[in-house]
Amino acid sequence: MYLGVPPSSPALAPFVESLWYFESAQPPGRELVLPSGAMQLLVNLHADELRTHEGAEVRRLSGAALQGARSTAGMIDTAQQRSIVGVAFKPGGAHPFTAISPSAIAENLVELDVLWGRDGAVLRDRLLSAGTPRRVLRTLEHALLSRMVEPSRPDPTIAFALAAFEHGAGVAAVADKLGMTSKRFGRRFADQVGLSPKRFSRVRRLQRLLGSVNSGRETDWAQLAVECGYYDQSHLIHEFRALTGLCPTQYRPRSRWEHNHVPLAASAA
């Protein structure tokens, strides 16, 4: 079961892509979660634990955490998806909800009580008491609103850069258009988004590629390389491996609608 809704509050709309609830009876296993360049708030309702895998090392955290923006794939245990709720922030959208710069938690999963104190420590219990999935999502939205700090509107400089990168603009061109030095622009961008402009633009190019791969047509990698802004097919393959750990032909997403989740058994086929 999957339930995803946009925020009902206009105050959250510029920052939050969706609030979602997911239940699954799939057997235990591992999945690669491919980078999107955005952050997520995650709460495991099945067990008070979230786990990440880095090779043979397993890192265990409490069941409510904020996932920093990633530029490479992460590995998760599917057992924690039996009942989980979350917030998918827009790129740069988590900035108003934590006093810590997103750049400080990039690539990492940070327990919510570290960021929100008692509010983070009790959030999971509040969600468990809410009842139905829709009430869980309403409770989560109210928690977000209570943690929101200034600014209440997106930084227009970052908004311009994000839109430009979605259209394949280069970092130097964006900084020049904004009348900023590359260093100053890079620092301001990373402080709000979590990733450097270069790494973010690489991730978003990958996302455009994944969207094309899952469009239902036969994959022509050479043509997609041109359409998505890679120099050639070799460049596409190199970038795909660097960001996902897979060759493009190994890519087998969980479904057409979940193109960032790749079961490891499928990827090894």
C-alpha positions, -999 to +999 in steps of 0.1 A: +000+000+000+013+034-009-004+067-001+012+100-011-003+134-008+009+170-014+010+192+017-024+208+025-008+239+040+002+266+016+032+274+039+047+239+032+040+238-005+072+256-016+093+232+004+076+198+005+070+176-026+048+151-008+040+133+025+038+096+021+029+063+038+041+029+027+033-006+038+047-038+022+048-075+029+078-081+007+104-106+021+135-093+038+162-082+014+183-052+004+177-025-021+197+003-036+182+037-032+194+059-060+203+096-053+177+123-061+195+154-047+167+160-022+163+152+015+137+130+032+123+126+067+118+090+076+099+073+104+098+035+107+064+027+123+070-011+123+101-009+146+120+018+163+150+014+141+164+025+108+194+007+092+219+016+065+245-007+050+279+004+039+295-028+026+296-052+055+290-025+080+255-020+094+246+013+110+216+013+133+197+044+143+164+052+161+133+049+140+129+086+131+157+104+111+164+129+084+182+116+053+206+142+040+209+148+003+228+120-014+250+121-045+255+083-046+233+053-040+226+040-005+217+005+006+187-002+028+171-032+044+136-038+030+124-050+064+121-014+075+096-008+047+069-029+063+053+003+077+071+036+071+061+072+067+080+101+054+083+135+039+099+140+005+113+175+005+119+194-027+156+201-034+166+226-009+133+223+009+144+209+042+164+240+049+137+258+070+131+228+092+165+224+108+190+248+124+218+226+110+229+234+074+219+206+050+256+205+039+265+193+073+244+161+070+248+155+033+252+117+025+242+109+061+211+097+080+207+117+112+184+108+141+156+133+145+161+139+182+196+153+174+180+179+151+146+186+169+153+176+205+122+164+223+100+170+193+120+146+173+122+121+201+084+118+205+074+121+169+073+084+162+050+078+192+027+106+181+024+090+146+017+056+161-011+071+181-027+088+151-045+057+138-053+056+101-027+064+074-043+097+065-043+108+102-007+098+104+001+121+075-019+150+090+000+145+123+033+146+104+023+177+085+014+195+118+048+185+132+065+200+102+046+233+106+055+235+143+092+231+134+093+256+105+115+286+110+124+316+088+127+320+059+092+310+050+098+315+013+125+299-009+156+318-016+151+332-051+188+327-059+186+290-051+152+287-068+167+301-100+197+278-099+175+247-093+153+255-122+184+261-144+200+228-135+168+210-143+172+223-178+208+212-180+225+245-174+262+245-164+273+256-130+296+284-143+268+297-165+243+298-136+268+316-113+275+341-140+238+347-146+234+354-109+263+378-108+281+357-082+316+341-081+316+304-084+329+300-049+303+323-033+275+306-053+287+271-044+288+279-007+253+294-007+239+266-028+254+238-006+243+255+026+207+252+015+206+222-008+232+200+009+253+192-022+277+213-043+261+227-075+283+203-096+273+172-077+236+183-076+235+189-113+251+155-120+224+138-098+196+157-115+209+147-149+208+111-137+172+116-126+163+129-161+179+098-175+160+074-152+127+091-161+134+084-198+145+048-192+112+042-175+090+058-201+080+025-217+101+027-248+131+005-258+163+020-243+187+035-268+216+045-245+234+065-272+203+085-280+195+091-243+231+103-237+225+131-262+190+139-249+201+140-212+232+161-217+260+136-216+290+140-239+284+105-254+274+070-244+308+063-226+303+094-205+267+082-196+280+047-186+308+062-164+284+086-146+258+059-141+284+037-125+298+065-103+264+075-090+246+042-087+272+015-086+255-002-115+260-005-152+231+009-171+221-025-184+219-038-148+193-012-139+160-030-129+139-007-107+113-021-083+086-007-106+081+020-133+068+043-106+096+036-081+126+042-103+150+051-074+145+017-057+165-012-072+163-046-055+198-061-054+187-095-066+173-078-097+203-057-103+225-087-103+205-105-129 
